[in-house]
Structures are given as C-alpha cells and as structure tokens.
Amino acid sequence: MKTFSVLFAAVYLFASGCRGAPDALQEKTSGDTVVVDVNARAPGFAARTLDGDATVRLADYVGTHVVLLEFWSIFCKSCLEEMPRIEAVYEKYKDRGLAVISVNTDVFSPKRIRKVLDKVGLSPPYPVIRDPRQEVAAAFGVEILPVTVIVDKEGWIRLYQEGYRPGDEDRFEAKIRSLLGDARAQDVTLAPRQGMTAFAPRGSALATVGDRVDLPPVRRLDGGSVTLDPARPTLLFFWSLYCQPCRRDFPALVALARRYEGRGLVTYAVNVDAPRLVPRVARFMDERGGGLPCLVDAPEDGTGLAARLGVRATPTVVLLDRGAQVAFAAAGGGETGLLSARIDALLEAQ
C-alpha cells in the first residue's frame, strides 16, 4: 500500500487540474462517511465499458448476483484508495455470486482514464463502465464521490454509502455476506410499479374521499415537530429521494402551492425516506424545494402520517378538508388538473 500511496500522490497532482471541470462531481473530503440502508429498487441502466468493447446492463445480474457499484473519478483520492479494497472483497466473494461494476464519472478519454489506473497499479478484474454524462450517477442520486452501492439478487439497493474511510470495506463485506446467504431483508421503502414507487407494501389501502384522519405529530426537518391544523385545508405531497416521478412532479407542486398562496391552503412536502437521509432531504429542499415546508414521516413504525392515510406509494397527493377529512387522494402523480379543480371547489365552498 505504500507504493500505491506514493504513486497516487503523483497521479493526484496530475489529475487535480480537472477539479474545476463543469461536470465534475466533487470528492467528499471531510466528515464521516454517510451510510444508509436504503431498501430501494435499483434503477436499471446499460452503459459501454471503458474500452468500448461491451455493454454492461444491471438487469443481466439481477436474479443471480449481489452487485456492488463503485462510482469514482480519477481526481478523487479516496475513490482510488477504496478501489483496491473493493477488488479484494470481490476476489473473496466472486465465486459465491458477487459482481462488481465500476462506474467512472469523468468526461475524459478512456486513454487518459486508463493512464491514471495504470499509474496507481489498478486493473479491475470486473467491468469498468463510462458515465461521462453522469446519467447512471444521477439515476442513483450520486452527488458526491465516492459512492458505493450494494444491490441484492432481487434488484433492491441494500446499502448506499457516500465517502470512504479505511475500514469501510468491512461494512461492505458484512452486508455482502448477509445478502449471499438465505436471509431476506424486509422491503420497507421503494419499488417501482407502473410509473410510481411503492414503499412499505403492507397495511391498509389509500384513504378515500370522505375519510376522517387522526393527525399525529410529524417531524420537521429541523428536528422539531408539528401537528397539522385540522381547521385549515391542507395538501400533502408524499415523496422520496429515490422516486424519479417525485422529482419530476416537484416543480408542478411548487407552482401549485404558489398559485394558492394566501388563499388559505397549506402545502407540505412529506418525505418518507429513512431518518439517516434527512441531511440529503434538506439539501434537496434547499436546492429544488421552492420554499415549501417539508415534513419527515416515519413509515417503518406504522403510526406515522403515511400509515394513517394508507399511503403505500410515492408520489401520492392527499388533500384534506377542514376537519381533517379527505377531499382528494391519488397515487402515481400526474393529477395536477384534477387536483387543482378539487382545490378550487374546496376553497370556494368556504
């Protein structure tokens, strides 16, 4: 490892000039690594290898392999430090069903990327794919490097980590070992079904018009809590960071909230992800939330707002009349026209 470190120092100086590239993902250089048990369906992808001689599809591994994805760049020091550790884990478990897909996010030529790998003595024995437009990275919510994702044999993300510190490979190995066994993790978060993502697939059906709801306290992003006012019409948008339709529908939700601003409607974005994702939820809301207040629900305990409304998918919108009575409820998004008409009727009737 000493030789690797010396070689890396030279390569890092060589590659760091690209740090200002407009499409470059930045390295996580401070703080602890961020680790989340996501339980989300992994988005499918197909991408060419670094040498351009093959196409790698995640779907080809689902059903037969546990897959580890490593997202990296040649100017990311901790990425290059992590890669030989990942290779060691791969060699240990490849015969038991572990596959690794290495995802390079640089815009540079394959020749330049290979040159860096050669200089640091890396020659991954598994596919290295190119993602110069960061389309695969975006699908997996990669915002900073390195990111390590572990997907089980059924295609569910079971671990998502941002950053790397020596010793983190022990965590990866423990997760891989458990997934290669017979035990199944419980599906508690997301799975795509007909254009939406389903989470916590147990419990009652979505509330219907006329149902009255006992409103529990709901956590705010700042750690406090709020109890919804049953005397005020309230629009709830249930969403997840790993739900592409949610991201698509967010601008429409913001526009809708602004349209009814000052007319008595209260709008909340209600995130249903694991509590560990709160920092990322807050970052998303700062960047793309349009000033909407965001609540953090807790679907795993069965007593949260989503559970009481029977919300089992994201995106879902629920409109509450005065008295916490359901006036509109729909899962899957794309209901802006119907929702607007119902809000107009609700506010005019007051």
C-alpha positions in Angstrom: 0.0 0.0 0.0 3.0 2.3 0.5 3.8 2.1 -3.2 0.2 2.8 -4.1 0.2 5.9 -1.9 3.4 7.3 -3.5 2.1 6.6 -7.0 -1.2 8.1 -6.1 0.4 11.4 -4.9 1.9 11.9 -8.4 -1.3 10.9 -10.2 -3.5 13.1 -7.9 -1.4 16.1 -8.8 -1.7 15.2 -12.5 -5.4 14.7 -12.4 -6.4 17.5 -9.9 -6.3 20.1 -12.7 -9.7 18.8 -13.8 -11.3 19.6 -10.5 -12.8 22.7 -12.0 -14.4 20.9 -14.9 -18.1 22.0 -15.1 -19.4 18.4 -15.0 -17.0 17.1 -12.3 -18.5 15.5 -9.2 -16.7 16.7 -6.1 -14.9 14.4 -3.6 -16.2 14.1 0.0 -13.1 15.1 1.9 -14.3 15.7 5.4 -16.6 14.3 8.0 -17.7 10.7 8.5 -18.9 8.5 5.7 -22.7 8.6 5.2 -24.2 5.1 5.3 -27.9 4.3 4.7 -29.8 1.1 4.5 -32.0 2.2 1.6 -34.2 -0.7 0.6 -34.9 0.8 -2.8 -35.3 -0.8 -6.2 -32.1 -0.2 -8.1 -32.7 1.8 -11.4 -31.8 -0.2 -14.5 -29.0 1.0 -16.8 -26.9 0.0 -19.8 -23.5 1.5 -20.5 -20.4 0.8 -22.5 -17.2 -0.4 -20.9 -14.2 1.8 -20.7 -12.7 0.1 -23.7 -16.0 0.3 -25.6 -16.0 -3.4 -26.4 -19.1 -4.4 -24.4 -22.3 -3.1 -22.9 -23.0 -3.7 -19.3 -26.6 -4.0 -18.1 -27.6 -4.2 -14.5 -30.5 -6.4 -15.5 -28.1 -9.1 -16.6 -27.0 -9.6 -13.0 -30.4 -9.3 -11.2 -31.6 -12.7 -10.1 -28.2 -14.3 -10.0 -25.7 -11.9 -8.3 -25.3 -9.5 -5.5 -23.9 -6.4 -7.2 -21.6 -3.7 -5.8 -21.4 -0.5 -7.7 -18.5 1.9 -7.2 -18.8 5.4 -8.5 -15.4 7.2 -8.9 -13.3 9.7 -10.7 -9.6 9.9 -11.5 -9.3 13.1 -9.4 -10.9 11.6 -6.3 -8.2 10.5 -3.9 -10.5 8.4 -1.6 -12.0 6.7 -4.7 -8.7 5.4 -5.8 -7.8 4.4 -2.3 -11.1 2.5 -2.0 -10.8 0.6 -5.3 -8.1 -2.0 -4.3 -10.1 -2.8 -1.1 -13.2 -3.4 -3.3 -11.2 -5.6 -5.5 -10.1 -7.6 -2.5 -13.7 -8.1 -1.4 -14.6 -9.1 -5.0 -11.9 -11.8 -5.1 -13.1 -13.2 -1.8 -16.8 -13.5 -2.8 -16.9 -13.7 -6.6 -17.3 -17.5 -6.6 -20.3 -17.1 -4.3 -22.2 -14.7 -6.5 -20.7 -11.2 -6.0 -20.4 -9.0 -9.1 -18.8 -5.5 -9.1 -19.5 -2.8 -11.7 -17.1 0.1 -11.6 -18.7 3.4 -12.8 -16.3 6.1 -13.9 -17.9 9.6 -14.0 -15.2 11.5 -15.8 -15.6 13.3 -19.1 -12.0 12.4 -20.2 -11.0 9.9 -22.9 -10.7 6.2 -22.0 -6.9 6.5 -22.7 -6.5 9.2 -20.1 -8.5 7.2 -17.5 -6.5 4.1 -18.3 -3.3 6.0 -17.9 -4.3 7.0 -14.3 -5.3 3.5 -13.4 -2.0 2.1 -14.8 0.0 4.7 -12.8 -1.6 3.7 -9.5 -1.4 0.0 -10.3 -5.1 -0.7 -10.7 -6.5 -3.1 -13.2 -10.0 -4.0 -12.0 -11.0 -7.7 -12.9 -14.6 -6.6 -13.3 -16.3 -4.3 -15.8 -15.4 -0.6 -15.7 -18.1 1.5 -17.5 -18.1 5.0 -18.7 -20.7 7.5 -17.4 -19.4 10.9 -18.9 -22.8 12.5 -18.8 -23.4 11.1 -15.3 -26.7 9.6 -16.3 -26.1 6.4 -14.3 -24.8 8.6 -11.4 -27.9 10.7 -11.5 -30.2 7.7 -11.5 -28.6 6.6 -8.3 -28.7 10.0 -6.7 -24.9 10.4 -6.7 -24.0 14.0 -5.7 -20.5 13.5 -4.3 -17.7 10.9 -4.7 -17.0 8.2 -3.9 -20.3 6.4 -3.7 -20.7 2.7 -3.0 -24.0 0.9 -3.6 -24.8 -2.7 -2.9 -27.7 -4.3 -4.7 -29.2 -7.7 -3.7 -30.1 -10.5 -6.0 -33.6 -9.3 -6.4 -32.5 -5.9 -7.6 -33.0 -4.0 -4.3 -30.5 -1.4 -3.1 -29.5 -2.6 0.4 -26.6 -0.2 1.2 -25.7 3.3 0.0 -22.6 5.0 1.2 -21.1 8.4 0.4 -17.4 8.8 1.0 -14.8 6.3 2.1 -12.6 5.8 5.1 -10.1 2.9 5.5 -12.0 0.0 7.2 -15.4 0.8 5.5 -14.8 -2.3 3.3 -15.5 -4.4 6.4 -19.0 -3.0 6.4 -19.4 -3.8 2.7 -18.2 -7.3 3.3 -20.6 -7.9 6.1 -23.6 -6.7 4.0 -22.5 -8.8 1.0 -22.1 -11.8 3.2 -25.6 -11.5 4.6 -27.1 -10.9 1.1 -25.3 -14.0 -0.2 -27.0 -16.1 2.5 -30.6 -17.2 2.6 -31.9 -14.4 4.8 -34.0 -11.7 3.1 -34.2 -8.1 4.2 -37.6 -6.7 4.6 -38.9 -4.4 1.8 -39.6 -1.2 3.7 -39.0 1.6 1.2 -39.3 1.7 -2.5 -40.1 -0.5 -5.5 -41.2 0.7 -9.0 -44.7 -0.2 -10.1 -46.4 1.3 -13.1 -44.7 4.7 -13.1 -44.6 5.2 -9.3 -42.6 3.7 -6.5 -44.2 1.7 -3.7 -42.9 1.7 -0.1 -44.0 -0.2 3.0 -46.1 -2.6 0.9 -48.2 -3.7 3.8 -51.1 -2.0 5.6 -54.4 -0.5 4.5 -55.4 0.9 1.2 -55.1 4.6 0.4 -57.7 6.8 2.2 -60.7 7.7 0.1 -62.8 10.9 -0.2 -64.8 11.4 3.0 -62.5 9.5 5.3 -61.5 11.4 8.5 -57.9 11.2 9.7 -56.5 11.3 13.2 -53.5 13.6 12.6 -50.3 12.6 14.5 -47.4 15.0 15.2 -45.0 14.9 12.3 -41.3 15.7 12.4 -39.9 18.8 10.7 -36.5 18.8 9.0 -35.0 20.9 11.9 -35.9 18.1 14.3 -38.9 19.7 15.9 -42.5 18.5 15.3 -45.7 19.9 14.0 -49.3 18.8 14.3 -51.4 19.7 11.2 -54.2 22.1 11.8 -57.5 20.3 11.1 -59.2 23.6 10.7 -57.2 24.5 7.6 -57.3 22.9 4.1 -54.0 21.0 3.7 -52.3 19.5 0.7 -49.8 16.7 1.4 -47.3 15.5 -1.2 -45.6 12.2 -0.1 -42.2 11.7 -1.8 -38.8 10.1 -1.7 -35.4 11.0 -2.9 -35.2 7.7 -4.8 -38.5 8.3 -6.6 -37.9 9.7 -10.1 -41.6 10.6 -10.6 -41.4 12.6 -7.4 -38.6 14.7 -8.7 -40.4 15.2 -11.9 -43.6 16.4 -10.1 -41.9 18.7 -7.7 -41.9 21.8 -9.9 -45.7 21.3 -10.5 -46.2 21.0 -6.8 -44.3 24.2 -6.1 -46.2 26.1 -8.8 -49.5 24.8 -7.3 -48.6 25.9 -3.8 -47.7 29.4 -5.1 -50.9 29.6 -7.1 -52.9 29.1 -3.9 -50.6 31.1 -1.6 -52.7 33.5 0.5 -55.9 31.7 -0.2 -56.0 29.5 2.8 -54.3 26.3 1.5 -51.4 24.9 3.5 -49.0 22.7 1.4 -46.4 20.3 2.8 -43.9 18.0 1.1 -43.8 14.9 3.2 -40.6 12.8 2.8 -40.9 9.1 3.6 -37.2 8.1 3.5 -35.1 6.7 6.3 -34.2 9.2 9.1 -30.5 8.9 8.1 -31.3 10.6 4.8 -32.6 13.8 6.5 -29.4 15.8 5.5 -29.9 14.9 1.8 -33.6 15.7 2.1 -32.7 19.1 3.5 -30.2 19.7 0.7 -32.8 18.7 -1.9 -35.4 21.0 -0.4 -32.9 23.9 -0.3 -31.9 23.4 -3.9 -35.2 22.4 -5.5 -38.0 22.6 -2.9 -39.1 26.1 -3.9 -39.5 27.2 -0.3 -42.1 24.5 0.6 -42.2 23.3 4.2 -41.0 19.7 4.4 -42.0 17.1 7.0 -40.2 13.8 7.6 -42.5 10.9 8.2 -41.6 7.5 9.7 -43.3 4.7 7.7 -41.4 2.0 9.5 -43.2 2.4 12.8 -46.7 2.0 11.4 -48.0 5.1 13.2 -46.9 7.9 11.0 -49.0 10.2 8.8 -48.4 8.0 5.7 -49.5 4.9 7.6 -52.7 6.6 8.9 -53.6 7.7 5.4 -52.8 4.3 3.8 -50.1 5.9 1.6 -48.2 3.0 0.1 -46.6 4.7 -2.9 -44.7 7.8 -3.9 -45.6 10.2 -5.3 -49.0 10.4 -3.6 -51.0 13.6 -3.0 -53.7 13.9 -0.4 -55.9 16.9 0.1 -57.6 17.4 3.5 -60.7 19.5 4.0 -61.5 21.2 7.3 -61.9 18.7 10.0 -59.1 16.5 8.5 -61.5 14.9 6.1 -60.0 13.6 2.8 -61.2 15.6 -0.1 -58.9 14.1 -2.8 -56.3 11.3 -2.8 -54.2 9.9 -5.7 -51.1 7.9 -6.1 -48.7 8.0 -9.1 -48.6 11.7 -9.9 -49.9 13.4 -13.0 -53.1 14.5 -11.3 -52.5 18.2 -11.3 -55.6 19.2 -13.3 -58.0 17.1 -11.2 -56.3 18.3 -8.0 -56.5 22.0 -9.0 -60.2 21.6 -9.7 -60.8 20.0 -6.3 -58.8 22.7 -4.5 -60.8 25.4 -6.3 -64.1 23.8 -5.3 -62.9 23.3 -1.7 -61.8 26.9 -1.3 -64.9 28.4 -3.0 -67.1 26.4 -0.6 -65.6 28.0 2.5 
